[in-house]
Amino acid sequence: MSSPKQVRVLDAGDSCPTLPLVDGQGVARAVLWPGVGAELRSMHRIRLAPGARTIPLRHAMEAVYYVMSGAGTVVDPDDPTPRWLVVGAMVHIEPGTRYVLEAGPPGIEILGGPCPADPLMYPGL
């Protein structure tokens, strides 16, 4: 017998578990991830203070991010040409591509993640 389908509204605030993705001041939180039952999608809320960045990331699957506020860059360490990010920008990362998200002077807030979820992003959760 299959479980009934459901619609859920998730809190994207401080109750979400933190992820060890930030180098510098900021926080990354898992909003939509396997721990809440998501099998085919992940969404992480990443807030970076000015000059902070994510650790270098790479996934076997693609990732997509949306810039909610602030500004910054995304860099592929293998091709260090910065790609500028502003409010409303979308970032698409192809599978296997290394990348770092970095905040500019105003800081940056980003929502997104790999699809499907990358289990390596949730150590200890």
C-alpha angles and dihedrals in degrees: 000000000000123000118254119264115251144186116224132188112210129203111238095194140090094311090071116097117259121242124213094239104111127095106193129000116347143067138250118204131190107232102163113022141124090282089070094042101268110144104171106031142041130197122187126185109219121188116185125186118223109299095008120123143183120261112259107285133197130171136187086229133051123272133206129195134185122207107230099177142350126019141266144127142275117217133188103214088215089057105026096193104129118233110210121235126202134169110299095021120135122212122205117194117194119225113279095016117132116224144171125202112211131188121233125213095296094047121238140245118203134182122200146065146184122320116246098024117269107231090205089071093067107060111172095004 
